[in-house]
Amino acid sequence: MKRTQLVEKIFEKGTFLCVGLDPDSAKMPPALAEKGCEGLLEFNKNIIDATAQYCVAYKPNLAFYEAFGSKGYEVFEETCAYIRNNYPEHMIIADAKRGDIGNTARMYAKALYEGAGVDAVTLAPYMGEDSVKPFLSYEDKWAIVLALTSNASATDFEMVSDSKGVPLFERVIRRSRHWGSPVNMMYVVGATKAEYFDAVRAVAPRHFLLVPGVGAQGGSLEDVCRHGMIDECGLLVNSSRGIIHASQGDDYAEAAAEAARVMAEQMTVLLAEYAK
Amino acid sequence: MKRTQLVEKIFEKGTFLCVGLDPDSAKMPPALAEKGCEGLLEFNKNIIDATAQYCVAYKPNLAFYEAFGSKGYEVFEETCAYIRNNYPEHMIIADAKRGDIGNTARMYAKALYEGAGVDAVTLAPYMGEDSVKPFLSYEDKWAIVLALTSNASATDFEMVSDSKGVPLFERVIRRSRHWGSPVNMMYVVGATKAEYFDAVRAVAPRHFLLVPGVGAQGGSLEDVCRHGMIDECGLLVNSSRGIIHASQGDDYAEAAAEAARVMAEQMTVLLAEYAK
């Protein structure tokens, strides 16, 4: 997917919502959970049908599929195919957080871009350029590099400053931003760290930011927009549990649609206010 | 697997070799490569049978299986099962380099420890403690955290010093070493950085180190042992391509056995010299 297409969709639909597909069978209706992988796929399809009009992207998290082994990996592939076939204008982000040396990174890129057919992959930057570059050689595909994550222990390493006072997450952005460009790279910046969006925008003024942590993790959508939004929006805000498990009953799809609708409505207002 | 069992095996067999199972179909005999996933499994089984007496561990690299999608993930599972059933005293290390927030990390731990039945998983530390802790709650299972990797761009972040002059890889070890202990944590330290093993041993004197980069990547086995070996050995040295693709012809298994035998023979000598 091209950046221009993504930006166009965001303004056309008035939403920059990404729905995280991290289905947890313990939070699914028991009758569905009992069906194992088949139930997982049915759940995803219903969630996707219910939320597609309110979002521009889906982000399946590989761990929730691999937990079911190869059959689960198949559900991941089938979920991607379902989105691609039925909602071809939605971006598919594989939340994989892969990161390995060049020859291995090439294999992961092949698996996710060519095999599963996703548009973007989240990547861990620890090993440096070798581990990201292979994901930048595909046309209209995106590498989404972890910068500042939404979890508590982001302080362990990401926020530690170097001898010049530059925290690691900022160094990651400074160093990596020219490996690709704002048309094929994004950064993960957690909503729970809204006060850092100014620092991120100082070094990545045009990049899209993939923002987890709104909702269940406590980040404020308005704060994120105030500090992170640019004229072309530049934000994909993810919500997973808050949408897909809004209800644990049989009305899960309706509840997901409603939760997504509420977020999209807020986003329409925020786009009018901050996208300039 | 318990540390005492691992140490016992190393001295009993006179080897601390880990064989990396990163099968690249472009380097396999064409007749086997043409068989796709079936050929991949056959290749692995023959490599395992040929090398088991010369090594104490196998390290399948997930990327090389995921590149074949869910069918490839199944080959990964079948490879683990083959080792477990036929060579139960060998450690199985899933080279996955996963790293994500707690609820996701728990899913990966479930996938790899419970599903595939491996003994150990490699992990990227970028996101901090949350992303490693779930892998430390299983008895006799190991979290292997990336410290200093063997690739060229390890200099991008891993070797950058903080305001007190401590490089990131050392900070990772200092901070993480008490999340677990030397009986359930190891660190990845690349053989191409042999001069850093003294610094690593200063902060992790008892931990096992998983060492890639000997062979194809140019690291010296003797240098690694001189600077990194301890009385209980404390090293698992990995070789992947140098063993499994020692020959690209039909004699690949015999060639792998011979390459592994040569390394194991050197290791026996080095154990006598440096394990004290």
Interface residues (C-beta under 8 A of the other chain):
Chain A: D22 D24 N61 A63 F64 E66 A67 F68 G69 S70 K71 G72 Y73 E74 F76 E77 D95 K97 R98 G99 D100 I101 G102 N103 T104 A105 M107 Y108 K110 A111 L112 G115 A116 A124 P125 Y126 M127 G128 E129 D130 S131 L146 T149 S150 N151 A152 S153 A154 T155 D156 F157 E158 V160 S161 D162 S163 G165 L168 R171 V172 R175
Chain B: D22 D24 N61 A63 F64 E66 A67 F68 G69 S70 K71 G72 Y73 E74 F76 E77 D95 K97 R98 G99 D100 I101 G102 N103 T104 A105 M107 Y108 K110 A111 L112 G115 A116 A124 P125 Y126 M127 G128 E129 D130 S131 L146 T149 S150 N151 A152 S153 A154 T155 D156 F157 E158 V160 S161 D162 S163 G165 L168 R171 V172 R175
